[in-house]
Amino acid sequence: MVTAFSLPYPHEAVALDGMHLTIDDVVRVARHGAHVELPPSAEKAIARGHALLIGHVARGATIYGLTTGVGALDGETLSSEDNRAFQRNLLLSHAAGTGAPMSLESVRAMLLVRANVLARGRSGARLEVVRALVSMLERGVYPYVPEIGSVGASDLAALAHAGLLLAGEGWALVSGTRVPGAEAMNAHGIALPELSGRDAFALINGPAQTLGTGALAVHDAARLARVAEMAAVLSMVGARSRTDFLDARLFEEERDPCAESARHMRELLSGAREASTSVREPLSTRCAPMVAGAFRAAIARAEQVLAIELNRPVDNPTLLADGSLTNNSGVMHAAPVAEVLDALVTSAVNVAQMSERRTARLLDPALNNGLPAFLLHPRAKAGLHSAFMIHQYTAAALVGELRTACMPATVQSIPVSNGTEDHGSMSALAARRAARAMTLAETVLAIELLTAAQAIDLRALAEPALNVPARVDAIHRSLRARVPVLIEDRLAAADIEFALEFARSQ
């Protein structure tokens, strides 16, 4: 059995009941292979929901996507004899995705989110279907899911590609190779449920692709905020910057995220002595807590929205708490998530732009307070060695990439299904770009960490009595355990990769 994780799994399982899933749960399952289980209360809720659905069918209710077609074909009536064939056809026709495959962690996150919603019992899916989804997570079956196809009024295409495996169709990824889905399910001992009722439709409704990928991006953003403050402080020490712009008296509202960032930076600089002779620091330094604070505010808002959306009983039609059913729910529209993810990207770009500017100043002898150009080590020959010259090129290229991601996905709506679905949130695009933006921005910060560490080393060579605050010194030593001081030129890309690993460990 091939999985992406080392056994044994972490002991504490994530229990799915449709009400308590968190961002941390998504990360633990998607990235670290935590166990997933359906508690008895969830199994009871799922069985009750299916019984209620069958009762509505028996009473002759019109049920969208069960007794009718879907989309602009909702005026077409489907007989009970059509039902099983319709389940299969629905998955085949909606699995129209394209592009590169979703990452394994994003696929796991998506399956987890949809299983959690179905565990609420509001979709009418059968228990066997939800158990099969959980088995895919537990046994390491990863559907091959192209990342493009959703317009954000349910991630239909992505979820259909995943759901196909439950019908013995589609593809799975095994050791990086695409294999028939039925073969993968059989190899992992997962019985295929006979899809009926509205099982297939329940599998593909809702923004699970958006929420899974978005949750991972928001988690990464929280780490990115910590690294941004750390990198700014290391650059300040390397540049011998003034620190008075962090004075707590400038940040009187304790609940202000900017005050939080300033406090974190002050704590890292505890014990520092003022060394700069300048009156003012450049904006990329003295305004760092404002930009980092704005990023923290964007993260907090995204976490607030995700906490709601991860546990919203998303489907249409959907069973209501009193057992009645509606065909007219709009909660599968993912505008709340898409908008906070768009805002998160914009804020991350500002963090990265500021970081690149600090890196550039450290390399410029006219601006770095007495350090050599490109932070060339005194034992290296200028011209023969280029030191950190091209590191900044890469940071600038990354910022350029990030800027192209700032056009909000949420304004890109295009009507589909003959105009019956005339507005989409484009949330899957927002989530995908947010995930990529966090990676790009963190790489910019990794380059700043490398540059600042070199500046501190060169400063210490010139000033043996250099005062380096204890916490900054600890960070510097930890980074140096992965990346030694640069004396003569070596493979720059490897150093950046090691620094990125260091940043991700924070």
KAGI-V509972 format. One record per helix or strand of 2 or more residues. SS is the DSSP state (@ for helix, = for strand). FROM is the first residue (numbers start at 0). TO is the last residue. If there is no record, write none. Layout:
BEGIN
ss=SS from=FROM to=TO
ss=SS from=FROM to=TO
END
This chain:
BEGIN
ss== from=13 to=15
ss=@ from=22 to=31
ss== from=35 to=37
ss=@ from=39 to=57
ss=@ from=70 to=72
ss=@ from=79 to=93
ss== from=97 to=100
ss=@ from=103 to=117
ss=@ from=126 to=138
ss== from=141 to=142
ss== from=145 to=147
ss=@ from=155 to=166
ss== from=170 to=173
ss== from=176 to=179
ss=@ from=180 to=186
ss=@ from=198 to=203
ss=@ from=207 to=238
ss=@ from=243 to=245
ss=@ from=247 to=249
ss=@ from=256 to=267
ss=@ from=282 to=285
ss=@ from=287 to=308
ss== from=317 to=318
ss== from=324 to=325
ss=@ from=334 to=362
ss=@ from=372 to=374
ss=@ from=388 to=402
ss=@ from=408 to=410
ss=@ from=416 to=418
ss=@ from=426 to=461
ss=@ from=469 to=479
ss=@ from=491 to=503
END
